[in-house]
């Protein structure tokens, strides 16, 4: 399956000197059932934030891949890898981060 998402939000910033922000998010995710109980996924999402009253623009892009293994109808194990790129028009504010998550879910 393919999922495309798009969203726009407006909000106030908690940072001093930043005013109303306008955030746009776009994402695309693909899921594939390799077996009945093994579901793989991969996706990419980007979010931009523009702040009114200051010359600041921020962009956060996330790429994620993972797999869900359903052992029973109630129990599953998930493995996810995510890479994040953060870019800002502010000086020396760019960074990247990697995250690995393993989760066991049980729904009685």
Secondary structure, 3 states (H helix, E strand, C coil): CEEEEEEEEEECCCCCCCCCEEEEEEEEEEEEEEECCEEEEEEEEEEEEEECCCCEEEEEEEEEEEEEEECCCCEEEEEEEEEEEEEECCCCCCEEEEEEEEEEEECC
